[in-house]
Amino acid sequence: MKQKQIQQTQQIQYIQQERFQQAKKAVLSAKRHDKGIGTLSEKTVHSVLKKFFEPEEDNHEVALEGYFADIYNENGVIEIQTRSFERLREKLAVFLNHYPVTIVYPMPCNKWVLWVDEQTGEVSEPRKSPRHYTVYDAFTELYKIKQYLHHPQLTVKLVLMDMQEYKTLQQRIRTKKGIRRHGEKKDRIPIGIREIVTIEQLEDYMQFVPYELDGTFTSADFAKAAHIPVDTARITLNILKDTQTVTRVGKQGRSYLYEVKENNRCM
């Protein structure tokens, strides 16, 4: 039985990657008819994911309730949000009264930076960024729509992706550590999907509590167990407390003490 489940999971992953590559090819082929990377405008990730989640373009950019939904189909509204969730508040206030809403949030798990010389069009070799996003980085954005996280019609999908980021080279500055480049981010080209983490109901927030946390713990303990900065842990715990995943039970010095709600441990 376990082997069959593994095979089914692998098949699902293969289908997703195949569909993703088809979406990527369609979007990039259309954009190449413009004037190449130098003219792209920070929308390729958005366009690829829109095509990935809904191949039928008639369901893209649909006018609803005085707003445009990125996608509207038989599953409801899907919003691809590559930037601040603050921009979603007005739409959510309206859409959630009428439709199921899914927020898709792409996050760069691994990123390679390429510099584009605007005068010559020359593109540098890709250089891997030391910055790695994890699902916990999404909680800064989730905090901005905290009042909607309890809504039964809201689903959030965190899409961890590998990306190439193109920047226009505007300035080189010599430092003690060598030459630093400065420029403007032009576009991000997705390479592939690593993982899609789905939050459909409040119980799903339990997946963000590290297994090794037992009994009471502080934000510092949470940060250590999750391998994230303490500031990120504090924001995460704020959401986990609000979604009744953890409860605040006291203080240890100047730090709050938390514990997982007992009924959640059984899930």
Salt bridges, closest charged atoms under 4 A:
GLU42 OE1 - LYS185 NZ 3.89
GLU42 OE2 - ARG188 NE 3.48
GLU57 OE2 - LYS51 NZ 2.82
GLU61 OE2 - LYS50 NZ 2.94
GLU65 OE1 - HIS98 NE2 3.91
ASP70 OD2 - HIS46 NE2 3.27
GLU79 OE1 - LYS91 NZ 3.07
ASP137 OD1 - ARG131 NH2 3.44
GLU141 OE2 - LYS144 NZ 3.18
ASP162 OD2 - ARG194 NE 2.92
GLU165 OE1 - LYS111 NZ 3.39
GLU165 OE2 - LYS167 NZ 3.70
ASP231 OD1 - ARG234 NH1 2.79
ASP242 OD2 - HIS150 NE2 3.16
